[in-house]
Amino acid sequence: MSPLNNVKHAGADPAVLVVGAGPTGLALAVDLARRGVPALLLERNAALFPGSRGKGLQPRTLEVLDDLGVVDAVLAAGGPYPPMLGWDGDRPLGAYEMVARPTGPVPGVPYPEGRMLPQWRTQRVLYERLRALGGDVRFGAGLADLAQDAHGVTARLDDGTSVRARWLVAADGGRSTVRALLGVDMTGGAVSDTQVLVADARVDGMSRDHWHVWADAPGGAVACCPLAGTDQFQIVARYGDGARPDTSPAGVRRLVAERTPFAASAVRDVGWVSAFRPRAALADRFRDGRVLLAGDAAHLHTPDGGQGLNTSVQDAYNLGWKLATALADGVAAADAEALVDSYERERRPVAEDVIGLSTRLHRAAEAGRPEGRRRGRETHQLDLGYRDGPLSRDTRRAPGGTLRAGDRAPDAECALAEGARVRLFDAFRGPHWTLLAVGGAPLPPLPPPPGSGPLPVRAYAVTPTEPHAHAAYGTGPALYLVRPDGYVGLATDDPAEVAAYARRYAPPYGPVRASAPAR
């Protein structure tokens, strides 16, 4: 018998319970809401996180946000990264671009340049999208305990009520309550003896044209980055020799006065302040029965390279369509299990790679090496994929392009059979699968949806019209079944394989059952 059986249940139970309304939880809740999956998003605090912490959105994440329906709001609210300007006291040392900027259009990449947007505003954009889709966040609802069985999870909240769901997703950060309750360990630790302070504040008289850096300031390096779309700067300072950051507003003002030419009185409206020791760690597993770990609850990174928030949002994007499919009526239990299991098998290797990248960049920056000051394509997350994942199947006898099953399907302009043109990202946008028949390959018949339900696979016979599309997709007969998250699931020249693959992983969406059976 579950130890939570005698706890009073609070209202209607959801199909998915998401714990933590940070970028990960909000992105997952948005994805589930647009798929019609009953979900509940819990947040222990009374409001959304108020700070800038993760301020960079990489090109791949912008593609995800496009699909979730918020990229226009993100682009309007944010801005490009400014050039960095080094200082020696009040003497400028010269400016340089930390982020490589494209000199023109980048084939296959609609958002070739990362954008700066403070985390609190990214969360606000996602929250507004969630509410527009009919969802919301239950604030002030902390998780106290959980118990699970073969059918679902019962979560007890701080107020003594409980929620029963078929799945629970931990998106509650690096100090995850869910992970602690499960007893899941993290492997890793501190990557530096240096402590770091991060603060959001206004600094009167400081130019917003540059990201100002005092690398050799007394007491340790300090940087002041103008936060796009705000009148604030993000102040980041390193502390050496065992010094402990003072996170009070007075401490932040004193820090700026001691390490830069600006007086303490120039620092105003000190808001969010945090101090931490850079860590890199990976959860020993991303799934425990009916509970899944995502975002910082599953992996911790140094801030260098702007990978943490981006990897976390893409965890949610990988998981959303899989949970929706696993929850749909008519999906075989074995296929549902395979889909949910594939989340860890795909995302854990990605997290390992990203941890390695951010750690390497952190140590290079700390040592003053040039590679620690530059950001290029390796941070854009466009080349991450799932070639070795369990859902990737490539059976073409003679692949005609560079694209393989498991790769991100690049954007391209294509001609349809009737002569009209379509951009592939316009075809991919939405919660469906997309079948591309390239080079004269015949479109195989697809099963119709039940009743008036949505067609889970949209099919296009296309001819790529751009050179980069020829190189990626090839020009010979081929069929590409593109997953709802934009990665190629199946690449084949056998139409029969499309129907077999779609029956397992792209079944017509039926009604989603909400709560798990009571036990």
C-alpha positions in Angstrom: 0.0 0.0 0.0 1.3 3.5 -0.9 2.2 5.6 2.2 0.2 8.5 0.6 -3.1 6.6 0.2 -4.7 8.6 3.1 -3.8 12.0 1.7 -6.6 14.2 0.4 -6.5 14.7 -3.4 -6.6 18.3 -4.7 -9.0 18.6 -7.7 -8.9 16.8 -11.0 -5.7 14.8 -11.6 -3.5 15.4 -14.6 -1.8 13.0 -17.0 1.5 14.6 -16.4 2.8 16.4 -13.3 5.7 18.8 -13.9 7.6 20.0 -10.9 9.4 23.3 -11.4 8.3 26.3 -13.5 11.7 27.2 -14.8 12.5 27.2 -18.6 12.5 23.4 -18.7 9.1 23.0 -17.0 7.5 25.8 -18.9 8.7 24.6 -22.2 7.4 21.1 -21.4 4.1 22.4 -20.2 3.7 24.4 -23.4 4.5 21.4 -25.6 2.0 19.2 -23.7 -0.7 21.9 -23.8 -0.6 22.3 -27.6 -0.9 18.5 -27.8 -4.0 18.5 -25.6 -2.3 16.5 -22.8 -3.7 17.3 -19.3 -0.7 18.5 -17.3 -0.2 20.4 -14.1 2.9 22.6 -13.5 3.9 23.1 -9.9 6.2 25.9 -8.6 7.3 26.0 -5.0 7.9 29.8 -5.1 5.2 32.4 -5.2 6.3 33.7 -8.6 8.6 32.9 -11.6 12.3 33.1 -11.1 13.3 36.8 -11.2 17.0 36.8 -12.3 19.0 36.8 -15.5 21.0 33.5 -14.8 20.8 31.9 -18.3 20.8 34.8 -20.7 21.8 33.2 -24.0 19.5 31.5 -26.5 21.4 29.4 -29.0 20.3 28.9 -32.6 18.9 25.5 -32.1 16.8 26.7 -29.1 15.4 29.5 -31.2 14.2 26.8 -33.7 12.5 25.0 -30.8 10.9 28.2 -29.6 9.7 28.9 -33.2 7.9 25.5 -33.1 6.4 26.3 -29.7 5.0 29.6 -31.1 7.1 32.1 -29.2 10.1 33.0 -31.3 8.7 36.3 -32.5 8.1 37.4 -28.9 11.6 36.2 -28.0 13.3 38.1 -30.9 11.3 41.2 -30.1 12.3 41.2 -26.4 15.9 40.3 -26.8 18.9 41.4 -28.9 22.3 40.4 -30.2 25.3 39.9 -28.0 27.4 43.1 -27.7 31.2 43.1 -28.4 33.4 42.6 -25.4 35.6 45.5 -24.3 38.6 44.9 -22.1 39.7 47.4 -19.5 42.7 48.2 -17.4 41.2 50.4 -14.8 39.8 53.3 -16.8 41.9 52.6 -19.8 40.2 50.6 -22.7 42.3 47.8 -24.1 40.2 47.1 -27.2 37.0 45.4 -28.2 36.4 42.0 -29.8 33.5 39.8 -30.7 33.0 36.9 -28.3 30.2 35.5 -30.5 31.0 34.7 -34.1 28.6 36.6 -36.3 27.4 35.3 -39.7 28.4 37.5 -42.6 25.3 36.5 -44.6 22.5 33.9 -44.7 23.5 30.5 -43.4 21.9 27.7 -45.5 19.5 25.5 -43.6 19.7 27.7 -40.4 16.9 30.3 -40.1 18.4 31.7 -36.8 22.1 31.6 -37.4 23.0 33.9 -34.5 22.3 33.4 -30.8 20.2 36.0 -29.0 20.5 37.5 -25.5 17.5 37.4 -23.3 17.6 37.3 -19.5 16.1 34.1 -18.1 13.3 35.8 -16.3 12.0 37.2 -19.6 12.3 33.9 -21.5 10.3 32.4 -18.7 7.7 35.2 -18.9 7.3 34.6 -22.7 6.8 30.8 -22.2 4.4 31.5 -19.3 2.2 33.8 -21.5 2.2 31.1 -24.2 1.1 28.5 -21.7 -1.7 30.6 -20.5 -2.8 31.3 -24.1 -3.0 27.6 -24.6 -5.2 27.2 -21.5 -2.6 26.1 -19.1 -1.2 27.8 -16.0 1.2 27.4 -13.1 0.2 26.5 -9.5 2.5 28.8 -7.6 3.3 28.2 -3.9 3.0 24.5 -4.4 6.1 22.6 -3.2 6.6 18.9 -3.4 6.9 17.2 0.0 6.9 13.5 -0.9 6.1 11.0 -3.7 5.2 7.4 -4.1 4.9 5.5 -7.4 3.6 2.2 -8.7 3.3 0.5 -12.1 0.5 2.8 -13.1 1.6 6.3 -12.0 2.8 8.6 -9.3 1.2 10.1 -6.2 2.8 13.4 -5.1 2.1 15.0 -1.7 2.3 18.7 -1.6 3.4 21.0 1.2 -0.2 21.9 1.9 -1.0 18.3 2.7 -3.0 17.6 -0.5 -1.8 15.2 -3.2 -1.9 14.8 -6.9 -2.1 11.6 -8.9 -0.6 11.5 -12.4 0.5 8.8 -14.8 4.0 10.5 -15.2 6.0 13.0 -13.2 8.8 15.1 -14.6 11.3 16.7 -12.3 12.3 20.1 -13.7 13.1 21.5 -10.3 16.7 22.5 -10.8 20.1 21.5 -9.5 18.9 21.0 -6.0 16.0 18.9 -7.2 13.6 17.7 -4.4 12.4 15.0 -6.7 15.9 13.7 -7.4 16.6 13.6 -3.6 13.3 11.8 -2.9 14.2 9.2 -5.5 17.7 8.8 -4.2 19.3 9.4 -7.6 22.9 10.5 -7.2 24.8 12.9 -9.4 28.4 12.1 -10.6 30.7 15.1 -10.8 31.6 18.0 -8.7 33.3 21.4 -8.6 35.3 22.4 -11.7 37.1 25.3 -9.9 38.0 26.5 -6.5 36.8 29.9 -7.5 33.4 31.2 -6.3 31.3 33.4 -8.6 28.9 36.2 -7.9 26.1 37.1 -10.3 23.9 40.1 -9.9 21.4 42.2 -11.9 21.6 45.9 -11.4 21.7 49.3 -13.1 25.0 51.0 -13.4 24.8 54.7 -14.2 27.2 56.0 -16.7 28.3 52.6 -18.1 27.9 52.3 -21.8 25.5 49.7 -23.1 27.4 49.3 -26.4 29.8 46.8 -24.9 30.2 43.9 -22.5 32.8 45.4 -20.2 35.5 43.2 -18.8 38.2 43.9 -16.1 40.1 40.7 -16.4 42.9 41.7 -14.0 40.9 43.6 -11.4 42.0 43.5 -7.8 40.3 40.6 -6.1 39.4 38.8 -9.3 37.9 39.4 -12.8 34.6 41.2 -13.1 32.4 41.6 -16.2 29.3 43.8 -16.7 27.1 42.7 -19.6 24.1 44.9 -20.7 21.1 42.8 -20.7 19.2 43.1 -23.9 15.7 44.5 -23.6 16.3 45.9 -20.1 18.1 48.8 -18.5 20.1 46.4 -16.3 23.6 44.9 -16.4 24.4 41.4 -15.4 27.5 41.7 -13.1 29.7 38.6 -12.9 32.7 38.5 -10.5 35.2 35.8 -9.7 36.6 35.4 -6.2 39.9 33.8 -5.5 42.0 32.7 -2.4 38.9 31.4 -0.5 37.2 34.8 -0.5 33.4 34.6 0.0 31.1 36.8 -2.1 28.9 39.4 -0.3 25.5 39.0 -1.9 23.9 42.0 -0.2 23.2 45.1 -2.3 25.9 47.0 -0.4 28.3 44.1 -1.2 27.5 44.4 -4.9 28.1 48.2 -4.9 31.4 47.7 -3.0 32.5 45.1 -5.5 32.0 47.4 -8.5 33.7 50.3 -6.7 36.7 48.1 -5.8 37.2 46.5 -9.2 36.1 49.1 -11.7 36.4 52.9 -12.1 32.7 53.3 -11.2 31.7 54.5 -7.8 29.4 52.5 -5.5 26.8 55.2 -5.9 26.6 54.4 -9.6 25.2 51.0 -8.9 21.4 51.2 -8.3 18.4 48.9 -8.2 20.3 45.8 -7.2 17.9 43.0 -7.8 18.6 39.3 -8.0 22.0 38.3 -6.6 23.4 34.8 -6.4 26.8 33.2 -5.5 27.9 29.7 -6.5 30.9 27.5 -7.2 31.0 26.2 -10.8 30.0 22.6 -10.9 29.6 19.9 -13.6 27.6 16.8 -12.7 25.3 14.3 -14.4 22.5 12.3 -12.8 23.2 8.6 -12.7 19.9 8.0 -14.4 17.2 10.2 -16.1 14.4 7.8 -15.4 13.1 6.1 -12.2 10.0 4.2 -13.0 7.3 6.7 -13.7 9.5 9.7 -12.9 11.8 11.5 -15.4 14.5 14.0 -14.7 15.0 17.0 -17.0 17.1 20.2 -17.1 19.3 21.0 -14.2 17.7 18.2 -12.2 19.5 15.9 -14.6 22.7 17.7 -15.5 24.7 20.7 -14.2 27.0 22.9 -16.3 29.3 25.8 -15.8 27.7 29.0 -17.3 30.5 29.2 -20.0 29.2 28.7 -23.5 25.6 29.3 -22.6 24.6 25.7 -22.7 22.6 25.0 -19.5 19.3 26.6 -20.2 19.5 25.6 -23.9 20.1 21.9 -23.1 17.3 22.0 -20.6 14.7 23.4 -23.0 15.7 20.8 -25.5 15.3 18.1 -22.9 11.7 19.2 -22.6 11.3 19.3 -26.4 12.6 15.8 -26.7 10.3 14.5 -24.0 7.0 16.3 -24.8 6.0 14.4 -27.9 7.1 11.1 -26.4 4.9 11.5 -23.4 2.0 12.6 -25.5 2.3 9.5 -27.7 2.8 7.2 -24.8 -0.4 8.5 -23.2 -2.6 8.2 -26.3 -5.2 5.5 -26.4 -4.4 2.6 -28.7 -0.6 2.8 -28.2 0.8 -0.6 -27.3 2.4 -0.7 -23.9 5.7 -1.9 -25.2 5.8 0.9 -27.7 5.0 3.5 -25.0 7.8 2.1 -22.8 10.2 2.2 -25.7 9.4 5.8 -26.4 9.8 6.9 -22.8 13.0 4.9 -22.4 14.4 6.6 -25.5 14.4 10.0 -23.7 17.4 9.0 -21.4 19.2 7.1 -24.2 19.1 10.2 -26.4 19.5 13.0 -24.0 22.0 11.6 -21.5 24.8 11.4 -24.1 24.0 15.0 -25.2 24.2 16.2 -21.6 27.6 14.5 -21.3 28.9 16.2 -24.4 27.6 19.6 -23.3 29.1 19.2 -19.8 32.5 18.5 -21.4 32.2 21.5 -23.7 31.2 24.0 -21.0 33.8 22.7 -18.6 36.5 23.0 -21.2 35.4 26.6 -22.0 35.3 27.5 -18.3 38.9 26.3 -17.7 40.2 28.0 -20.8 38.6 31.3 -19.7 39.9 30.9 -16.1 43.4 30.3 -17.5 43.2 33.3 -19.8 43.5 31.2 -23.0 42.0 32.7 -26.2 39.6 29.8 -26.7 37.9 30.8 -23.5 36.9 34.1 -25.0 35.3 32.9 -28.3 32.1 31.2 -29.1 31.4 29.4 -32.4 29.3 26.8 -34.0 30.1 24.2 -31.3 28.0 26.1 -28.8 25.0 26.5 -31.2 23.7 23.0 -30.6 22.8 22.6 -34.3 25.0 19.5 -34.7 23.8 17.6 -31.7 21.7 14.6 -32.7 20.7 11.0 -32.0 22.3 8.8 -34.7 23.0 6.2 -32.0 19.6 6.5 -30.4 17.0 3.7 -30.3 14.5 5.5 -32.5 17.0 6.2 -35.4 16.6 3.9 -38.3 18.5 4.3 -41.6 18.0 1.6 -44.2 18.8 3.3 -47.5 20.9 1.1 -49.7 22.9 4.1 -51.0 22.4 7.3 -49.0 22.6 10.2 -51.5 23.2 13.0 -49.0 24.9 13.8 -45.8 21.8 13.5 -43.7 21.4 10.4 -41.5 18.6 9.1 -39.2 19.0 10.9 -35.9 20.3 14.1 -37.4 18.5 17.5 -37.2 16.6 17.9 -40.4 17.9 21.2 -41.9 15.6 23.9 -43.3 15.5 24.4 -47.1 13.3 25.7 -49.8 11.7 22.9 -51.8 9.3 22.6 -54.8 6.2 20.5 -54.4 5.0 18.2 -57.1 2.3 20.7 -58.3 5.0 23.5 -58.6 4.3 25.4 -55.4 7.2 26.1 -53.0 7.5 25.3 -49.3 10.1 25.9 -46.7 10.7 22.7 -44.7 10.6 24.5 -41.3 7.1 25.7 -42.2 6.2 22.1 -43.0 7.7 20.8 -39.8 6.1 23.4 -37.5 3.5 21.8 -35.3 3.1 18.7 -33.2 2.9 16.3 -36.1 5.4 14.1 -37.9 6.5 15.0 -41.4 7.2 12.6 -44.3 9.4 13.9 -47.1 9.5 12.0 -50.4 12.6 13.3 -52.1 13.8 12.8 -55.7 10.7 11.2 -57.1 10.2 8.7 -54.3 6.5 7.7 -54.2 4.5 8.7 -51.2 3.3 5.6 -49.4 -0.3 5.4 -48.1 -0.7 6.5 -44.5 -3.4 5.3 -42.1 -6.2 7.9 -41.7 -6.8 9.4 -38.3 -9.7 8.1 -36.2 -12.9 10.2 -36.6 -12.0 13.8 -37.0 -8.7 13.6 -35.1 -5.5 15.3 -36.4 -3.4 13.5 -39.0 -0.2 12.6 -37.1 1.9 12.5 -40.3 1.9 15.2 -43.0 3.4 14.1 -46.2 5.1 16.1 -49.0 6.7 15.1 -52.3 9.5 17.6 -52.6 12.4 18.5 -54.8 15.1 20.5 -53.0 15.9 23.7 -54.9 18.9 24.9 -52.9 22.5 23.5 -53.1 22.7 22.9 -49.4 19.5 20.9 -49.5 20.9 18.7 -52.3 23.9 18.1 -50.2 21.9 17.2 -47.1 18.8 15.3 -48.5 20.3 14.1 -51.7 18.6 14.1 -55.1 17.9 10.4 -55.5 14.7 8.7 -54.4 14.5 8.7 -50.6 11.9 8.9 -47.8 12.6 10.8 -44.6 10.2 10.6 -41.7 10.9 13.6 -39.5 10.0 13.5 -35.8 7.9 16.2 -34.1 11.1 17.6 -32.6 12.7 18.1 -36.0 15.1 15.1 -36.1 15.0 12.4 -38.7 13.5 9.2 -37.3 13.6 7.0 -40.4 15.5 7.4 -43.6 14.7 4.7 -46.2 14.0 3.9 -49.8 11.4 1.3 -48.9 7.8 2.7 -48.6 6.7 -0.4 -46.5 9.1 0.6 -43.8 7.4 4.0 -43.4 4.1 2.5 -42.4 5.7 0.0 -40.0 7.7 2.7 -38.3 4.7 5.1 -38.1 2.5 2.4 -36.6 4.9 2.2 -33.6 6.0 5.8 -33.1 3.5 8.0 -34.9 0.1 6.5 -34.3 -3.0 8.7 -34.8 -3.4 10.7 -31.6 -6.4 9.5 -29.7 -7.9 10.9 -26.5 -5.3 11.1 -23.7 -6.3 9.5 -20.4 -5.6 11.8 -17.5 -4.9 10.3 -14.0 -3.5 6.9 -13.4 -5.8 4.3 -11.9 -6.2 4.7 -8.1 -4.4 2.1 -6.0 
